[in-house]
Amino acid sequence: MLVALFGLAFLLFEVSLCVRVRRLAHLPVWRRALPTSILCFALAASAGRAWDVTAPAEALAYPLNVATALLGLFELDRHR
């Protein structure tokens, strides 16, 4: 139960980061869309577990989620 709550909290954190980065008008479009697209790839890799395709989920989902968080925090920190 705790792992599921942590996962949900981390997902909400990443979505809020993606929305905040998306609103930065001075960034080029590709840099505004990069965290959102990485998050979508991570969610697609995680959704593979529903169809018993666990290898991409185990290999890609966690690193892509971490990359989304780090990239979003980097862009927001650079904005400040």
NORQUI-V773519 format. One record per pair of residues at least 24 apart in sequence whose ideal C-beta (glycine too) atoms are under 7 Angstrom apart, sorted by sequence separation. I is the first residue (numbers start at 0). J is the second residue. D is the distance in whole Angstrom. If there is no record, write none. Layout:
[[I | J | D] [I | J | D]]
This chain:
[[13 | 38 | 6] [37 | 63 | 6] [41 | 67 | 6] [37 | 66 | 6] [38 | 67 | 5] [37 | 67 | 5] [34 | 67 | 5] [37 | 70 | 7] [34 | 70 | 5] [33 | 70 | 6] [34 | 71 | 5] [30 | 74 | 7] [26 | 74 | 7] [13 | 64 | 7] [20 | 71 | 5] [23 | 74 | 7] [16 | 68 | 7] [13 | 67 | 5] [17 | 71 | 6] [20 | 74 | 5] [13 | 68 | 6] [16 | 71 | 3] [20 | 75 | 7] [23 | 78 | 6] [16 | 72 | 7] [19 | 75 | 6]]
